[in-house]
Amino acid sequence: MGARRELGQPRTQTGRLLRARLQDGTRPLHEKSSQVRVPAFADPEQSLLAGGGIFARESAAAPQQIRERLLKAGENYWARQVEIQELAVRAWAALAEGKKEEALRQMKSAAELEDGTQKSAVTPGPLAPARELLGEMLLEMNEPAQALEQFEATLKKEPGRFRALYGAAHAAQLSGSRDTSQRYFREMLKVCGHADKPGRSEVREAERAILQG
């Protein structure tokens, strides 16, 4: 029997990642646009597990409306950020409906859009970069070699990211690249060196992988 999880919690790492990226119903986008708030999106992974993408597609309508309002207000930077999120939601909705080519096209568009966007000086980087999400999607599609490329691209831009390090290690492991997998697992453990005990499941997986050599 598989490990139990709380009701309503995403089953996979992808679901948890998407929830962090896409669910924020309270934080203003920034001080000058405090009247515009990011909506609480439906969890695309939950839609996928339910067998359809209707909830994720309905969620994509909300950021589209916000993006239009931001453009009218002259907030082009924040409109671009919302557009990236909108593309990600649509991508996972397409995957939920079995439209893999469309899903990859939308997610790649989000990644390319984010690559061409300068980070605001007054905000941190994205909670989940689009290329990191693309890597997660490629893992879901059983394409670990391609996924590894996306995680490594994320790490070049934002080194030391836990999710990207874990994704790279896991993708390399699935691709048969043991040395690469070990290197990323070791780097991930360094990042988590002062984390609370017991550690996250990914940390325990990394420790086992290194012990097994």
C-alpha positions in Angstrom: 0.0 0.0 0.0 1.3 3.4 -0.9 2.1 6.1 1.6 -0.9 8.1 2.9 -1.3 11.7 2.1 -3.7 14.4 3.4 -6.8 14.9 1.4 -6.5 17.7 -1.1 -2.7 17.5 -1.2 -1.0 17.0 -4.6 0.2 13.4 -5.1 3.4 14.2 -6.9 6.3 16.7 -6.6 4.9 18.4 -9.7 1.6 19.1 -8.0 3.3 20.7 -5.0 5.5 22.8 -7.2 2.6 24.0 -9.3 0.6 24.8 -6.1 3.4 27.0 -4.9 3.7 28.6 -8.3 0.0 29.1 -9.1 -1.9 29.4 -5.9 -1.7 32.8 -4.2 -5.0 34.5 -3.6 -3.8 37.3 -1.2 -0.5 38.8 -2.3 -0.6 42.0 -4.4 1.6 41.9 -7.5 3.5 45.0 -6.2 2.9 48.2 -4.4 1.7 50.3 -7.4 -0.8 47.7 -8.5 -2.1 46.7 -5.1 -5.7 46.6 -6.4 -4.7 43.7 -8.7 -4.3 40.4 -7.0 -3.2 37.0 -8.3 -6.2 34.7 -8.1 -6.2 31.2 -6.4 -5.8 29.0 -9.4 -7.1 25.4 -9.6 -4.4 22.9 -9.2 -3.6 21.6 -12.7 -2.3 18.3 -11.3 -5.6 17.7 -9.5 -7.4 18.3 -12.8 -5.1 15.8 -14.5 -5.7 13.2 -11.8 -9.5 13.7 -12.1 -9.2 12.9 -15.8 -9.8 16.2 -17.4 -8.4 19.8 -17.7 -11.7 21.7 -17.4 -10.8 23.2 -14.0 -7.4 24.3 -15.1 -8.8 25.8 -18.3 -11.4 27.7 -16.2 -8.5 29.0 -14.0 -6.7 30.3 -17.0 -9.5 32.8 -17.7 -8.7 34.7 -14.4 -5.1 35.6 -15.2 -6.1 36.6 -18.7 -8.6 39.2 -17.3 -5.9 40.4 -14.8 -3.4 40.7 -17.6 -5.8 42.9 -19.7 -6.4 45.2 -16.6 -2.6 45.5 -16.1 -2.0 46.4 -19.7 -4.6 49.1 -19.6 -3.0 50.4 -16.4 0.4 50.5 -18.2 1.9 47.8 -16.0 3.6 45.9 -18.8 6.1 44.1 -16.7 3.5 42.6 -14.4 1.2 41.8 -17.3 4.0 39.7 -18.7 4.4 37.9 -15.4 0.7 37.0 -15.4 0.9 35.9 -19.0 3.7 33.5 -18.1 1.5 32.0 -15.4 -1.5 31.9 -17.8 0.6 29.9 -20.3 1.7 27.5 -17.6 -1.9 26.8 -16.5 -3.0 26.3 -20.1 -0.1 23.9 -20.6 -1.0 21.7 -17.7 -4.6 21.8 -18.7 -3.6 20.5 -22.2 -1.6 17.7 -20.6 -4.6 16.8 -18.5 -6.6 16.4 -21.7 -3.9 14.2 -23.3 -2.8 16.9 -25.7 1.0 16.5 -25.2 2.1 18.5 -28.1 0.0 21.5 -27.2 1.1 21.2 -23.5 4.8 21.3 -24.5 4.2 24.2 -26.9 2.5 26.2 -24.3 5.0 25.4 -21.6 7.9 26.2 -24.0 6.3 29.5 -24.8 6.1 30.3 -21.1 9.8 29.4 -20.7 10.9 31.5 -23.7 8.8 34.5 -22.5 10.3 34.3 -19.0 13.8 34.0 -20.5 13.2 37.3 -22.3 12.0 39.1 -19.2 14.2 41.0 -16.9 13.5 40.4 -13.2 12.1 43.3 -11.2 14.7 44.9 -8.9 12.2 45.0 -6.0 11.0 41.4 -6.2 12.6 37.9 -5.7 12.7 35.5 -8.6 9.8 33.3 -9.5 8.7 30.6 -7.0 8.9 28.1 -9.8 10.7 29.2 -13.0 9.0 28.2 -16.3 11.9 26.1 -17.4 11.8 24.2 -14.1 8.1 23.5 -14.7 9.0 22.4 -18.3 11.4 20.0 -16.8 8.7 18.6 -14.5 6.4 18.2 -17.5 9.0 16.4 -19.5 9.5 14.0 -16.5 5.8 13.4 -16.5 6.1 12.5 -20.2 9.0 10.1 -19.5 11.6 12.3 -21.3 14.3 12.5 -18.6 17.1 13.5 -20.9 15.2 16.5 -22.2 14.0 17.2 -18.6 17.7 17.3 -17.5 18.5 20.0 -20.0 15.7 22.2 -18.7 16.7 21.8 -15.1 20.3 22.6 -15.9 19.2 25.7 -17.8 17.3 26.7 -14.7 20.4 26.2 -12.5 22.6 28.3 -14.8 20.2 31.2 -14.3 19.3 30.5 -10.7 21.9 28.3 -9.1 21.2 26.4 -5.9 17.5 26.0 -6.4 16.2 22.9 -4.4 13.6 21.9 -7.0 15.9 22.3 -9.9 18.7 20.4 -8.2 16.4 17.5 -7.3 14.8 17.5 -10.7 18.3 17.4 -12.4 19.4 14.6 -10.1 16.2 12.6 -10.7 16.3 13.2 -14.4 19.9 12.2 -14.7 19.2 9.1 -12.6 16.4 8.0 -15.0 18.6 8.7 -18.0 21.3 6.4 -16.6 23.8 9.2 -15.9 24.8 8.0 -12.5 27.8 10.4 -12.0 25.6 13.4 -13.0 22.8 12.3 -10.7 25.2 11.9 -7.8 26.7 15.3 -8.4 23.3 17.0 -8.3 22.2 15.0 -5.3 25.3 16.0 -3.4 24.8 19.7 -4.3 21.2 19.5 -3.1 22.3 18.0 0.2 24.7 20.9 0.7 21.8 23.4 0.1 19.8 21.5 2.8 22.7 21.2 5.2 21.0 23.2 8.0 17.5 22.0 7.3 15.2 20.6 10.1 15.3 16.9 10.8 13.8 14.7 9.7 14.3 16.0 6.2 12.0 16.1 3.2 11.5 12.9 1.2 13.7 14.3 -1.5 16.5 14.6 0.9 16.1 11.1 2.2 16.1 9.9 -1.5 19.3 11.8 -2.1 21.0 10.3 0.9 20.0 6.8 -0.2 21.2 7.4 -3.7 24.6 8.5 -2.5 25.0 5.6 -0.1 24.2 3.2 -2.9 26.8 4.9 -5.0 
